[in-house]
Amino acid sequence: MLEKELKELIRAMKMLIEAKTANLAVETEMDKMRLKDFLKHVESQGLNMSNDDHSSWPDDFEEDWE
């Protein structure tokens, strides 16, 4: 009896892990889409947040706080 319940518990835990993994994959894809949409919106507002532009403002900002 205990063995049967343990097997069912292990199966349920396996199903939970598989469902959570699938959910995380979907959430990751949605987050990527949101990021692309956010960057598109920001750039349409005149701000450039691409990785290619290495502005010097963080250095200036840090120097002001020292």
C-alpha positions as a Markdown table, in Angstrom:
| # | Residue | x | y | z |
|---|---|---|---|---|
| 1 | Met | 0.0 | 0.0 | 0.0 |
| 2 | Leu | 2.7 | 2.5 | 0.9 |
| 3 | Glu | 4.7 | 1.5 | -2.2 |
| 4 | Lys | 1.7 | 2.3 | -4.4 |
| 5 | Glu | 1.2 | 5.7 | -2.8 |
| 6 | Leu | 4.9 | 6.5 | -3.2 |
| 7 | Lys | 4.8 | 5.6 | -6.9 |
| 8 | Glu | 1.8 | 7.8 | -7.4 |
| 9 | Leu | 3.6 | 10.6 | -5.5 |
| 10 | Ile | 6.7 | 10.3 | -7.6 |
| 11 | Arg | 4.6 | 10.3 | -10.8 |
| 12 | Ala | 2.8 | 13.4 | -9.6 |
| 13 | Met | 6.0 | 15.1 | -8.8 |
| 14 | Lys | 7.4 | 14.2 | -12.2 |
| 15 | Met | 4.3 | 15.7 | -13.9 |
| 16 | Leu | 4.6 | 18.8 | -11.8 |
| 17 | Ile | 8.3 | 19.3 | -12.8 |
| 18 | Glu | 7.5 | 18.8 | -16.4 |
| 19 | Ala | 4.6 | 21.3 | -16.3 |
| 20 | Lys | 6.7 | 23.8 | -14.5 |
| 21 | Thr | 9.5 | 23.4 | -17.1 |
| 22 | Ala | 7.1 | 23.9 | -19.9 |
| 23 | Asn | 5.6 | 27.0 | -18.2 |
| 24 | Leu | 9.1 | 28.5 | -17.7 |
| 25 | Ala | 9.8 | 28.0 | -21.4 |
| 26 | Val | 6.6 | 29.8 | -22.4 |
| 27 | Glu | 7.3 | 32.6 | -19.9 |
| 28 | Thr | 10.8 | 33.0 | -21.3 |
| 29 | Glu | 9.5 | 33.4 | -24.8 |
| 30 | Met | 6.9 | 35.9 | -23.6 |
| 31 | Asp | 9.6 | 37.9 | -21.8 |
| 32 | Lys | 11.7 | 38.0 | -24.9 |
| 33 | Met | 8.7 | 39.3 | -26.9 |
| 34 | Arg | 8.0 | 41.9 | -24.2 |
| 35 | Leu | 11.6 | 43.1 | -24.3 |
| 36 | Lys | 11.6 | 43.5 | -28.0 |
| 37 | Asp | 8.3 | 45.4 | -27.8 |
| 38 | Phe | 9.7 | 47.6 | -25.0 |
| 39 | Leu | 12.9 | 48.4 | -27.0 |
| 40 | Lys | 10.9 | 49.2 | -30.1 |
| 41 | His | 8.7 | 51.5 | -28.0 |
| 42 | Val | 11.6 | 53.2 | -26.3 |
| 43 | Glu | 13.4 | 53.8 | -29.6 |
| 44 | Ser | 10.2 | 55.2 | -31.1 |
| 45 | Gln | 10.3 | 57.8 | -28.3 |
| 46 | Gly | 13.8 | 58.9 | -29.4 |
| 47 | Leu | 15.9 | 56.9 | -26.9 |
| 48 | Asn | 18.5 | 54.4 | -28.1 |
| 49 | Met | 19.0 | 51.5 | -25.8 |
| 50 | Ser | 21.0 | 49.2 | -28.1 |
| 51 | Asn | 24.0 | 47.3 | -26.9 |
| 52 | Asp | 26.2 | 48.9 | -29.6 |
| 53 | Asp | 25.9 | 52.4 | -28.0 |
| 54 | His | 28.3 | 52.6 | -25.0 |
| 55 | Ser | 27.5 | 56.0 | -23.7 |
| 56 | Ser | 29.8 | 57.7 | -21.2 |
| 57 | Trp | 27.0 | 58.9 | -18.9 |
| 58 | Pro | 27.4 | 56.1 | -16.3 |
| 59 | Asp | 31.0 | 57.1 | -15.8 |
| 60 | Asp | 30.1 | 60.8 | -15.4 |
| 61 | Phe | 27.3 | 59.9 | -13.1 |
| 62 | Glu | 29.5 | 57.8 | -10.9 |
| 63 | Glu | 32.2 | 60.5 | -10.7 |
| 64 | Asp | 29.6 | 63.0 | -9.5 |
| 65 | Trp | 28.7 | 60.7 | -6.6 |
| 66 | Glu | 32.3 | 60.1 | -5.4 |
